[in-house]
Every structure is written in structure tokens, then in C-alpha cells.
Amino acid sequence: MQTVIIIGGGLAGLSAAAALAEAGFRVRLFESRGFLGGRATSYPLSPSEEDSEVIDNCQHVLLGCCVNLLDFYGRLGVRDRIRFYRNFYFIEPGGRVSTLARGFLPAPLHLAGSFLRLACFSASDKLAISRGILAILRERSTRTDLASISMLDWLREKRQTQAAIDRFWRQILVSAINEDLDRMAAMHGFQVFRLGFLARADSYEMGVPNVPLGELYGRGAWERTGNVTISLRSPVESFDPEAGVCSGGACHTADYYICALPFERVHAAAPCLRVDARLFEHSPITGIHLWFHRAVTHLPHATLLDRNIQWMFNKEGGRYVQVVVSASRSLTEMPRAEVISLAVQELGEFIPAVREARLERAHVVKELRATFSAAPGTEALRPGAETRFPNVFLAGDWTNSGWPATMEGAVRSGYIAAEAVARAAGRPAQFLLPDLR
């Protein structure tokens, strides 16, 4: 049986491992931390306590268009642990709620009825947004400059109102791509919006794991998969194709290797791959976990307009709420207490019950290196799976996966690398599923 070593236990490495194991390869995966999932994981809130509550580092969601991520969950036997929601709730300061949900019309008109009824947009906003959506459908295959201009540049070109930009495009795209509109290549905004909201009537539905993220990649999933050995708390000190992977004072060799590390860590572990991390920048995400003494909301989730906080997720009967700020550069230097105070104050503007509830505890997670920045001009810099060595391959959401830095993009990169391994081994296989049309 041919062997593969994978460096890195994020979604890219895990998806490559699952695909190759099913294809008959023996896989060993090295992860430096004590848990799997990379930046999409969970951990005990108080590690020293045996029965500590487990929290996600940040709320991660998917849309129905994330076909490869769903396929990966299917390989692990955990797809049923994703709950999908058909309603999107927009809340304005003051508490007014507008609901976006599909109607009886086929795609791409399935959201038209509820969109026209959204109270948070004026008639001129809706006209501008409709004009923008039609332009996306028309220009996605004809424009040649979408990788080099920002999404904000394109929106202004299409004469979007400021409210349409701030309340619609920014709320959807910044959360999906984790980058500000003026730092986001228009091609990524086009792709995510078209696939998520126009391609199919159910592709916009939002999937939220109903278990902690770490449970999705737990021991049971890998026991079912077979052919995969996972070494946790095993940082890789060095790698080259001749000596193999050196970890914990021992070196391990295989027929093929996949480096699935974040871009900033590749050079230290594998300088032979000549990855220049200076070509890429990070974009941060901040998650604020809030526990109140009583329930403050019945909504499962909501997008929050006109403030720093962008999304709210109801984690436990309305008492435990997680607030998310994507592309959160304004919060990175802010002290923890100030971040909590800001989140509670702003949340109270949307949900009046928050102002009357007692905050029992809070926790802030700042993922300063959450994703690479999908900036204009970056796409051409993203490497493919192949490297200068015929048996060494790259994976990671920063590689050329065809998607921006999302969970779907990470899994796509893992499948692409796994396909490259299979080809090199003379056993071609297809793992990557095509995007919706």
C-alpha cells in the first residue's frame, strides 16, 4: 500500500487524508496542536477543569453551495450534524427584524418575494441591489478585470447606494470572505454571491454545526475511515523529500507528501518548497462569547446592521450568544474588556432584552491569522498543488483552490492535492466536486 504523510491537521490536510484513505493509500498526519481542525475547531474553555465547557474558536458556518465541504463531512459520517436554516434575519438598531427566505419562484428569483418586502432597505436601495445582481449574472463571464479591482470599486461603478453597500453587500460578503470590500478582489465577491444566492434555490441556506466543531473530526470519524494515523502534539521541525518529515526527534518517510500548513509556517518547516509568505497578508476574525443569566433572544442567528458587530448566533437557548466580527482589524489592539463592553452595548441596541440581562461571563477569541487576505492582485500569486518535487504537494486555503479563504476553499485545496498524489502514483482519482452552475 502506497503511503502519504500530511503536515497539518486543518481542513485542507484532513480532507486530503479522508480522500486518499478511501482511495486505498495509507496516510499519516502530523498536527502540532492537541486537536484537529486548524482555525475551524473547538477547545475546552477551562482546560484545567475536567468537565469544562467546550466552545468553538469562532462560529463557522457554510452555505448550501459548499458542495466539497459537505462531501468531506459525508466522508467522515457527520453530515447529519449540520443544521440548515432557510431564513436570514436582518436586525436594525432599535430591534426591527426583516426576514429573507426563499419563495415559490425558481432560482435565481427564489428570494425575490421576500427581498422586496425587506423593511431595512428603501426602494432606491432595492433597485440598486437588483441592478447589481443582474450585473453579476451578466458580467461574471465577460469581465476580465475582476481579479484586479476591489469589490467596492465594482459596486461604486454600478451606482450602488451607500445603504445597499453597507447593509447588504458588506454584511453578506465580508462575513463570507473575511475581508473588507475595499480589500476584496471583485472576482471573489462575484463567486460567493452567485453560488450562494443565485445558483440554486437552496444554495443560500446556512448550515450551522449542532455540535462543537472539534467533534466533527473526532476519533470515531477516523476509525470509520481507516488507513489514517493521526499524530497530535507533533510539530514538524523540518522536512525535505530525502530525509522526510522530522518530528519529536524522529524522521518519517513516505512515498508522497502533502504540506497543508498556513502560508506563514511553510518556510520554517519546509524551506525547500520556496514559499514566500511575504506575498500574502492575513485578515483577522474576532469571536465574542457572551453568557447571560437568562435568555435574551429566540432567533437562531441574525445579521446586525450599521455597527461593529456583524452576526449573532444563539448557542444555547438564548442565554449563550456568540457575536462575530469578520475582518476585525479595528478590534485587534482593543483590550479584551473594551471588546466585551462594545459587543454588549451594541447587541443591546438590536436585542432590548440584553440591556436588562446580567452578563455572567464572557470570552474573546481574536484569530489574528484567521485567513489570507483575498485582495486584488492576489489570485495570480496563489500556488497550485504541484511543487518542484514530483512527490511533494501543497494544500491550504491560501493555495489556488478556485475559492477564497473559506472552509469550502480549504477542502477544495485538500481534494486537489489528493488528486495530484493519486495521479503521481499512477492511480488517477477524482475527489473534487464541481461548483454549482
N, C-alpha and C positions, 0 to 999 in steps of 0.2 A: 504494500500500500504506500503510495507516494505521500510525502509529509510536507506540511506547511507550518511555518512559525509566523505568528501575527504579533506585532508590537503595538499595544494599545487596546484597551477594553472599552472604548466609546462605541457609539452606534455603528461607525464605519467598520471597526475591527470586528465587532460582534456579528454584523450582518454578513461580512465576508466569511467568518468562521462557520456560521449556520449554513450558508450556501455550499461551501466546499465540503463540509462534513456530509451533507446529504448527497453530494456528488461522488463520495467514496474516498475522499482524502482524509488522512489523519492530521488533525490540527492541534497545535499547542499555542495558547495565547498568554502573553505576559502583560500584566497590568500593575502599575506602580502603587495604586491605592488598594484599600481593602474592600472595594466594592466596584461593580461594573456600571457602565452607562455614561461615563465621562461627565459631560456637562448636563446630561439629562438623567439625573439619578436622585436617590433619596438617602438619608442617613439619620441616625438617632439624634434627636435634639440635645439630649444629655448623654453622651457616650458612656459615662461612668455609671449610669443607672441601668440596671438590668432590664427594667420594663419601660425604658424611655420611649416617648412618643417619636414616631418616625415621620419626618417631613421631606417633601421634595425640595431640592435646592431652589427651584423656581417652577412655577406652573408651566408645563409644556403641554401644548395641545396640537392637534392635527386636523386637517380638513379631509373631506371625502376624496379629494383629488390626490392624496398622498398614497398612491397605489403601491409603491415599493415598501414604504414603512408598514402598511397593513399586511403586505405579503410577508415581511420579516416577522411581524407579530404572529402571523399564521404558522410560520415555520417553528416558532417557539411554543405554539399552542396556547397563546394568551390573547388572541384577538377578541375573545368574548369579554375581556376585562376593559375594553374601551367602550364608553357610553357616548352615543352621538346625540346631539341636540339640534333640533330643527329651527329653533328661534334664536335670533340675535337681539339683544336688548341694548338700546342706546339710552343712557340716562343723562339728562342735563342738570347743571347746578340748579337746585330747587326741587329736584326729585321727579320731574316729568319723564315718563318712560315711553319710548317708541319701540315697536317690535317689527323686525324684519323676518319674514318667513315665506316659504315658497307657496304658491297657489296652484291653480289647475292648469296654467299655461305651460307649454313645453319650454325647455331651455332654448335660447338664452333669455326668454321672457318670464321664467318661472317666479322671479322675485318682483316683477313689475308692479303687481297689485299692491303689495304691502309697502313697497318703496314709495309709491305715490301717496300713501297715507302717513308716512313718517312725519310726525309733528316737529321734529328737530331741524327740519330743512324747510326753507322758504321755497316758493315756486321758482324763483330765479336760481336757487341752489340746485333744485331737482332738474331744471332744464340744462344747467351747466354739466351736472354729473351725467345725465343721459347723453349729452353731446360727447363727453369724454369716453363713455363706454362704447359708443358707436365708433369713435376714432380708434380705440384699441382693436376692435374687431377688424377695422379696415386697414390699419397701418401695421399690424403685428408682422405681416409677411412682406411688406413693401418698404418699410423704413430701413435704412442701412446704418443709421447713426445712433441707435438705441443703446448700444454698449458704451457710447462715449459722452452721452448727455445725461443729466440727472433727471429723475422723475419729476422734481419740482420744475425744472426748465420746461419739460414737456407739458405739464399741467398749466403753466402760465401761458404757454404757446396756444393751448386750447381754451384760453379765456375762462378758466375755472374761477368761480367766486372764492373769496377768502374763506367763507364759511364752508364751502364744499371741500376745499383743500384741508382745512383744519379738522372738520367734523367727520368727513367721510374718507377721503383718500389717506390722510395721515393715520387715522385710527385703525384702518384696515391694514395698510401696507407696512407701517413702521412696526406694528406688532408682529406681522408675519415674517418680515425680513430682518428685523432688529437693526434698522438703520434709519436715520433721518432722511426725509425726502430730498434734501439738497445734497446728500452724500450717497444716494442710492442710484445706481445705474437704471435708466428707464426700462431696459430690457427685463430686469428682474421684477419691477412693478407690473409690467405688462403680463409676464408669465404667471405670476402668482394670482393676479386678479382674474385673468382669463380662465385659468384652470380651476380656480376656487369658486368663482361666482358665475361663470358663463358656460363652461364646457358641458355640464350635465346638471340635471335638476337637483341631484342630491350631493353634488361635489362641494357645495358650500357648508354642508353640515359639519359642526365642530365636534371632534372627538376628544373626550377628556378621560384619562385613565381613572378607574374607580378603585385602584389600589395604589400604594406608593410606587413611584417609577422603578425603584430598585427591584421590586417583586416581579416586574415583567421579565427580568433577566436572571431570575433566581436559579438555584441549583437544580430544581426539578426540571426546568426547561432544558437545561443542557444534558441532563440524564436521559431525557426523551430523545434528544437529538443524536447523542452518541458521537464517538470519534473526535470529541473535543476535550482537551485537558486545559484547565484554566489555572494559571499561577497568579494569585493575588499577592499584593505587597511584594512585588518582584520587579523593581525598576531595572531598566536596561541600562547598564553602564556604557556599553559600546556595541557596535555592530559593524561588520563588514562581511561580504559574501564568502570569504575564505574561512575566517575564524568563526563565523556565525554570530549568534546573539549571546552576549555575556551578561549574566545577571547573578547576583549573590555569590560572586567568586567562581562561578562555573560557566562554561561556554556550551552552547547547544546549537547543533546544526540541523538543517532540513534541506529538502530538495528545492523548496521555494520559500520566499519571504515576502510578507506584506508589512510595510511600515504605515501604521494608522495613527500616528501621533499628531497633535496640533502643530501647525506650521512653526511656531516659535520653539518647539522642542526637538525638531527633527535634526538640526545641525549638531546639537550636543550629543545626541545618541548615535547619529549616523552621518558623520561629516562626508562620507564617501558619496552620499546622494546629491551633494552640492545644492541643497535647497537654501535659497537666500530669503530668510524671514523678513528682511527689510523691504521686500516688495509688497508686504501686506500690513494692514493695520487691524486692530481689534475694535469691536463695538460692544459696550457693556450692557448687562441687564441687571436690574435690581428687583428682588422679590421681598415684599414686606409681609410677614405673617403676623396676624392680629387675633388674639383670643379675648372675647368679651364675656362678661358674666351672664349674659343672656343673648338670645337670638336677635340679630339686627336686620336680617333680610330673609326673604323666602325665594328670591331669584337665584338660579343656579350659577349665573355669571352675568356680567354686563360690561359693556364698553362705556367709559366715563369721559364725558366731553369737556373740553376747554380748561383742563387743569393738568398738573404734572402727572398724576396717576392716570393710567390708561385703561386698565382692566381690573375687574374684581371677580374673584372666584369663591363661591360658597363651598367650603371644605367639610363642614360638619354641622349640619342643621342650623346654619345661620349664626352660630356662635364663633366659629373659627373661619376667618376670612383671609384670603391671600390677595394682595394687591401687587400688580406688576407694572413696572416702568421699563419699557424697551428703549434701547439707545440712550441709556440713562447717564450721559456724561455730566449733567448738571448735579447729579447726586453722588458722584464718586468721591468727592472730597468732603461731603457733608457729614458731620458726626452722626453716629447711629441715633442718638436721642432726637436730633433735629429731623432725621428722615422719618422716624416714627411719628413725631408730632405733626409733621407736614401731612403724612398719609392719613392720620386720624382726622385731622382738621378738614382735609379735602373730602374724605369719604363721608364725613358728616354733612357736607353740602349736597351730596347725592342721596344719602340714606339718612333721613332725620333721626331714626332710632339710634344711630351711632352716637349722637350728641347726648343721649340720655342713658347710654350704657357705660358700664365701668370696664376699662381696659385692664384685664388681669395680667397679661404678659404679651410680649412682642419679640419678634426675632427678625433681623435684617440679613439678607444674603446679597452681597454685591459680587456678581460674576463679572469681574473687570475684563476678562478674556472670553466672554461668552461666545462670540462668533467672529469670523473675519468680516471686515467691512466691505460690502459689495458695492464699492464705489465705481463711478465712471472710469473706464480705462483699465479696470482690474481684470476683467474677464480674460483678456489675452495673456495675462501673466499666470493664470492658474495651470499647473502642470497636469498632464494626463497620468494614467496609471503606470505606464511604462517608464523605466529609468534606464540609465546607461548600462545596467547589468541585466542580462536576459532572464534571470530567475528572481529578480527583486522588483517589487511593485509598490506603488503609493496608493493610499486611500485617506479619506478625510473630507469633511465638508468644504474645506478650502481648495481641494483639487477640482479639476474640471469635470464636475458631475452633471452639468446641464441645469443645475438648480443653484439658487443662492444658499447661504448657510442656514439650513433648516434641518430638522430631523429627516425629512424626506431626502434632502441633498446628501446627508451623511450616509444613509442606507444605499442610495444610488451609487455613491463612490465605492462602498464596500462590495456591491454586486459587480461593478465594473472591474475592480481589482480581481475579484474572484474569477470572472470570465477570462481575464488576462492570464491568470495562473492556469486555468483549465486549457487554454489554447497552447500555452508554453509546454504543458505536459502531454500534448497530443490528444487531449480528451475534450474537445470543444463542447461548451455547455452555455445555455442562455439562462441567466438569472434575472437580468434587468427587465422590468415591465415597461412598456411604452407609456408615455403620458396620455391622458385623456385627449380626445380630439373634439 
